[in-house]
């Protein structure tokens, strides 16, 4: 029998729209924000500009900026979720049940984790890599510029799908890693887990493409003379991180696919019954998930290395140690995944092995910290905002590392696993390690991309608000963990005596929001006062690496002449030797803009949406669309355009005259 | 830094510590204040790991703030060596010292993982109590096979006596945790895990599920009561005296999702109930809602 309505809309019906006030409020504010932006663009007649200059751009700098904008917007969404989570936990005590029901609360923390990792941390990381990696290695572009655009738009499609769950249907309530059997159809029959699967799946494919792209870029496109051991340490850190992406993300893709097969095709990979094994999923997801942590933090390590050398006005200490430490961390990160579930009962030998491997990672990480500290030693340190983020990172990351060593001892972990101590630990690592690093990177490289510096005073306010907020938000969680408070509780009895600490943690969130407020203000004020903060030299921080040799804002072709590299701090050495090369102009060929990345991602979005709601025609249409767009693009021979040497000369003069 | 600023910071720190002490006084730090030998050993391990980490962490903090202060831009007296970028001796120190510490910690981790293996029986001259634990949506069922009784969300056992828990789930994965007595172990359907704990003091301890298992999971709290042997015996007698048997049909009803269940007791338990719960996930083609596989394990 053919049911037209169900063939047309799958599982979707009017029940899919939000009915409680908070979700409806979230959905409406999202819709209004989109309408407001659209109205503004129409009023300013900026649609064409947006499409031609930005959305279809294959320039990695533009793609990088777009990644960062999406990530910062998602940061606001993630923080909004936090506000709800902490409000619930501060008020839902004893006879009071707070503002959310359990299911909604669980959807919110699942969304919080997924968004913060996949669309904030990953977005900031790929954004900064796009901005800086080609400049750092003296290249004009990435190896596969079109692939880069596809990867970005797949990231956007995944992000859109996850946020769409507020408007149509629901989100997963099974935690950010959706362990089965809870995430199986039997216990989560709705569309929530499918939203989770498909937004990660689509964004994850984008991440894998980016990994391949940046690896190739590093291997094939370095400036002449830049041997591996002359690469800036940020490039090494990206190399290691992207290696992890290439090895780890296929595991995620397969694991998500198997979970989806279980849910939609009645298979039994991870079910409790029918011969499935949920713990297989837990192993697989962490075989991706642990490297993922290092995928995020290694580029941040690279940024810290650049920042500390620049602001201490000194060569990075122990370059070779740093490279070996990065390599060791990369290798070891695949041998520790089981420490996320010592409590599975795998047995003493297995637990001890993974516990020891985990501790071993502390050695190269510690080496990096000492090398950074000795970069400061005998330096001449300027405490600009990026340096403050660096100092904040060393302090918080070290404390978080101690918590990590505690949990690496399996029997000790039995007592703090899944407690708020664990939550505090990984937030210390991710906020102190990853987020602080990317904020440092944004502040540090902002003038290179936009031609003016960010307001220092507001940057300092933002830093201190974040730091105080972070301490207030997470010290109580460490304490609560020792009191036996588990994570993800939407309610507890008054006799526990936890409420006070939850309130303090909530106040911490307000301080973090204040910090974000200062950051938004910082962007606005800096744009308004850009004339005062203009970077006339192209080298506002007295930098050491190649990007500072180009004018700011850096032109679309990056370098008029591809620089030659003779030493590690290539630009610093050029400045010291007072070498100034006479400009030599040449024809520069770069890829044309292309909207095909957007189309591919739009079709992928359809496939995802169709799979979530079981709308077969949409899945088929999306798949055909993807294939056709890829074929059309592949058949397009006219994908590049050349800027003549004369035009480059003119542009360069303009850039440097404006600069000078 | 001038003296006024420094004294302000010190006063601030002192006030914060005092406030924290007042605020936290009287709270139960279950993990740091264990009432049983397993929990005590696990806490001591945390302290050992903490002290060993401090060997590295304290120098890091001293150097971080010391170097930042000494080599600040304004201090022109400090030595500035922009090209000093490696030194084999000191780099060997920070590859070497952490390696040494981690080696020691690795030995501790290996030994303690075996010593505190949750599957390992505790040494005692008392006969251990057996408890079969079943995580349900959203409550805990405790079956006492030796006494042939069962309870929901309430555990009682004699003090200074090992309790051997055999744990499974008839619901999504949970984690069985009594922080005052020692670490947790997952409860997984179709599988059993084991945990051995012993209380060394009389008292009521809180237990919970540490792993999310659906909407009612926050309410999966239970009391674990360590009492004298006499009190335990009279509790068993009291439960046996009720007329509340737990047969397959009762179990099916009990296994249906329900939240915030109060403690309740069963005067007898259908034989092999625990094995039946386990087996229904193992039998080929069985469905989860089918609880009538009793014949198989007879």
Interface residues (C-beta under 8 A of the other chain):
Chain A: X101 X102 X103 X106 X173 X174 X175 X179 X180 X181 X182 X186 X187 X272 X273 X274 X275 X278 X279 X312 X313 X314 X315 X316 X317 X318 X319 X320 X321 X341 X343 X344 X345 X347 X348 X349 X351 X352 X355 X356 X359 X360 X362 X363 X366 X367 X369 X370 X371 X373 X374 X376 X377 X378 X379 X380 X381 X382 X383 X391 X394 X395 X398 X399 X401 X402 X405 X406 X408 X409 X410 X411 X412 X413 X414 X415 X416 X417 X418 X419 X479 X481 X482 X483 X484 X486 X487 X488 X489 X490 X491 X492 X493 X496 X497 X500
Chain B: X23 X24 X26 X27 X28 X29 X30 X31 X32 X39 X41 X42 X43 X45 X46 X49 X50 X52 X53 X54 X56 X57 X60 X61 X63 X64 X67 X68 X71 X72 X73 X78 X79 X80 X81 X82 X83 X84 X85 X86 X90 X91 X94 X95 X98 X99 X102 X105 X106 X108 X109 X110 X112 X113 X114 X115 X116 X117 X118 X119 X120 X171 X172 X173 X175 X177 X179 X180 X182 X183 X184 X185 X186 X188 X189 X190 X191 X193 X194 X206 X208 X209 X210 X211 X212 X213 X214 X215 X216 X217 X218 X219 X221 X281 X284 X285 X286 X287 X288
